[in-house]
Amino acid sequence: MLHSMSTTVEAASERSAAEVNEEIRALWRRSGGTLTTEQREEYQRLVMEWATAAPVSDQAA
């Protein structure tokens, strides 16, 4: 079953962290809480995109 979610990484400037986070949440909802191998790959790609789009904290670690 194909979904309308993107399978290509968009530049960080094109999507906000909130938009990517919503796609991550939708992936988990569709999966019912257990990701297939293909979904896990999509999740990893989305997390990397989210990390790129997320604002950098001003606080030192």
C-alpha positions as CSV (number, residue, x, y, z in Angstrom):
1,M,0.0,0.0,0.0
2,L,1.4,3.3,-1.0
3,H,1.1,6.4,1.1
4,S,1.3,10.0,0.2
5,M,4.4,10.6,2.4
6,S,7.6,11.6,0.7
7,T,10.3,9.1,0.4
8,T,13.0,11.6,-0.6
9,V,14.9,13.9,1.8
10,E,13.9,17.5,1.3
11,A,16.3,20.3,2.2
12,A,16.0,21.4,5.8
13,S,14.9,24.8,4.7
14,E,12.0,23.3,2.9
15,R,10.3,21.6,5.9
16,S,10.2,22.6,9.5
17,A,11.0,20.3,12.4
18,A,7.3,20.4,13.2
19,E,6.4,19.2,9.8
20,V,8.9,16.3,9.8
21,N,7.8,15.4,13.4
22,E,4.2,15.2,12.2
23,E,5.3,12.8,9.4
24,I,7.1,10.7,12.0
25,R,4.0,10.6,14.2
26,A,1.9,9.6,11.1
27,L,4.3,6.7,10.4
28,W,4.0,5.4,13.9
29,R,0.2,5.7,13.7
30,R,0.1,3.8,10.4
31,S,2.4,1.1,11.7
32,G,0.3,0.3,14.8
33,G,3.4,0.6,17.0
34,T,5.6,-1.9,15.2
35,L,7.7,-0.8,12.3
36,T,8.6,-3.1,9.3
37,T,12.1,-3.0,7.9
38,E,11.0,-0.6,5.3
39,Q,9.2,1.6,7.8
40,R,12.3,1.5,10.1
41,E,14.4,2.9,7.2
42,E,11.8,5.6,6.6
43,Y,11.8,6.4,10.3
44,Q,15.6,6.7,10.4
45,R,15.6,9.0,7.4
46,L,12.9,11.2,8.9
47,V,14.8,11.4,12.3
48,M,17.9,12.6,10.4
49,E,15.8,15.1,8.5
50,W,14.2,16.2,11.8
51,A,17.6,16.7,13.5
52,T,18.7,18.8,10.6
53,A,15.6,21.0,10.7
54,A,15.3,21.2,14.5
55,P,16.6,24.5,16.0
56,V,19.9,24.4,17.8
57,S,19.6,24.9,21.6
58,D,21.4,28.0,23.0
59,Q,22.3,26.0,26.2
60,A,25.6,24.2,26.5
61,A,25.4,20.4,27.1
